[in-house]
Amino acid sequence: MKLPREFYCRDTLTVARELLGMHLVHDSVEGRTTGKIVEVEAYKGPGDAAAHSYRGIRSSRTRIQYGPGGYAYIFIIYGMYYCFNIVASVEERPEVVLVRALEPVEGIDLMKERRKTERIVNLCNGPGKLCAAMGITAGHYGADLCGAELYLTTGEDVDDAAVEATTRINIDYAGEARNYPWRYIIKGSRFVSKP
């Protein structure tokens, strides 16, 4: 079942935690790819020095974050890797959840072709890798995740005992915010980007 808008328009930390176990689906011209979410990071807007919307900065890059939850926020790192984020919370609260890793579920051959690797464990174990494997590009910026091309469906419930909250990765520039435990992973998953 496709996740409804209401799922996304809630507290961002709650959304982040509950995304674990859900399936990200991309129905592209090349075929369908699906992955189970095993790792995410929450970014809580103007008060979070690690967020692109820190201090309420509005730009052409962050504009989609100021709308309601359930839309795709895509940005590029190192000039070459796309990162897929989910806008969470409500209008005028620019908060997102970065999807950091997936466990491949469907369309694995297509993922391998896109990523030029045969190692399933390495297909989607990082934000840039999962975008490449799933065929997610800058063209998906602002995509409605309640639409028909790029969307999320219910997957499997992940018990609280199977979830680990840790600090986020690669945000040493963010001062105190680098210590916030807003990264959630499924314990023991071999598909996470960094155990």
TISE-342188 format. One record per residue (C-alpha): residue in three letters; x, y, z. Coordinates in pm, whole numbers, plus 32768, in hexadecimal, padded with zeros to 4 digits. Each point is the difference from the previous one (the first is absolute). Layout:
N
ALAXYZ...
***
This chain:
195
MET800080008000LYS808481587F9ELEU804E80E38127PRO7F04811F801AARG805581718023GLU7FA47FF1816FPHE81237F158044TYR80F9810E7F9FCYS7F54812E809FARG80677FA88163ASP8127803680E8THR81397FC67F30LEU80AD7F1C80FBTHR7EC77F26800CVAL7FF27FF47E85ALA81727FA97FEDARG7FE37EE180F7GLU7EC57F767F5DLEU809A80087EA4LEU80DA7ED98063GLY7F747EC87F5CMET7F3180C37F01HIS803D7FCA7E8CLEU8079810C7F12VAL7F7F7FBA7E9FHIS8065809D7EB5ASP7F317FA67ECESER80E080797EE7VAL80017FCA7E89GLU81137EFD8035GLY7F367F3E8100ARG7FA07FF5816DTHR80FF80078118THR7FA97FDA816EGLY80CD8011813ELYS7FB47FD78171ILE8070812D80CCVAL81087F9780FFGLU80A7814C8055VAL7F89816A8015GLU8067814E8094ALA7F1881178074TYR804981717FC5LYS7F2D80ED80D0GLY800A814A7F46PRO8057815D8080GLY80807F8C8153ASP80DA7EE97F76ALA815980777F91ALA80247ECB7F23ALA7EC3804E7F38HIS7FFE80B47EB1SER7EE680D7808DTYR80CA80648134ARG7F9E815E8078GLY7ED27FF87F1BILE80C8802A7EC1ARG7F1A7FFF7ED2SER80977FC37EACSER7FB07F577EB9ARG80A27ECC8098THR7F337FF68142ARG7EB080827F7EILE7F577EA87FFAGLN804B7FD48172TYR7F12811B8057GLY7ED27F477F7APRO7F487EDB809EGLY80A27EAE803FGLY800B7EED7EFETYR80D3809D7EEEALA815F7FAD7F87TYR812280E58052ILE812C7FA77F29PHE8157809B801DILE81577FAF7F75ILE81427FC780C2TYR8167800C7F83GLY7F71807E7EB8MET7F9E7EA17F96TYR7F277F3C80F7TYR7E8C80398034CYS7F647FDF8159PHE7E917FAC8030ASN7F4880A9811FILE7E967FF8806AVAL7F5C8146806AALA7F5A7FCC8151SER7F2C80CD80F1VAL7F1281147F90GLU800C81397F29GLU80FF81078069ARG80C37EFE80CFPRO81217FAB7F16GLU80647EA98082VAL80707ECB7F43VAL806B7E988029LEU812E7F8D7F38VAL7FE17E977F90ARG81637F7A802BALA7FDF7E8E7FA9LEU7F147EFC7F70GLU7FF57E877FF8PRO7FB97FA67E92VAL7EB17F4E7FD7GLU7F9080147E93GLY80A780557EB5ILE81527F8E8080ASP80897FB67EA4LEU7FAB81637F94MET80A78087813BLYS813A7F367FB1GLU800480847E9EARG7FDC81688074ARG810B7FDB810CLYS80EE7F277F31THR802B7F048119GLU7F8E7EA28051ARG801C8028817AILE7E9E80228085VAL8076807D8151ASN80A9812B7F57LEU7EE380667F1BCYS7F4F80F180ECASN80DC80238137GLY802781787FEEPRO7F2D81287F8CGLY80B4802E7EB4LYS80077E8C7FB9LEU7E8D7FD08040CYS7FA681217F1BALA80D47F6B7EEAALA7F6E7EA48034MET7E9C80818012GLY802680EF7ED9ILE7FB5813380D6THR808881467F6FALA7FDA81788020GLY7ECD7FDC7F23HIS7F4C7F6A812BTYR8026813E80CDGLY7EA680588081ALA7F667EB37F98ASP7EBB7FB480B5LEU80437EC480C7CYS7E8B7FBC7FFBGLY80127FF27E84ALA80327EE37F09GLU817580067FAELEU80CD8029813DTYR7F4D7F9C8140LEU800E7F3B8144THR7F347ED48068THR7FD17F438141GLY810B7EFB802DGLU803A7F56814AASP7FD8807A8164VAL814C803180AFASP7FED7FCA8177ASP809C810D80DBALA80F87F018084ALA80867FD77E9DVAL804181767FD3GLU813E80B6805EALA8016817C8019THR815B80927FC2THR809C814B7FA1ARG7FEF806B7E94ILE811F7FCF7F0BASN80EA80FD7F56ILE7F7E813980ACASP8132806580CCTYR7FC3816B7F97ALA7EB6800A80C2GLY80838049815FGLU7F247F748112ALA7F087F7D7EFEARG80FA7EF67F94ASN7FB77F50814ATYR7E867FE77FD5PRO7F967E8F7FF5TRP7F25802D7ECDARG80837EE47F2ATYR7F307EC48011ILE806E7EAA7F85ILE7F7B7EA0800ALYS80F07F4D80E7GLY80C87EEE7F5DSER7FA2805F7E9CARG81237FBC7F18PHE7F7481047F10VAL803B813A80D5SER810780F87F89LYS80C67FF98143PRO7FB97F0E8120
***
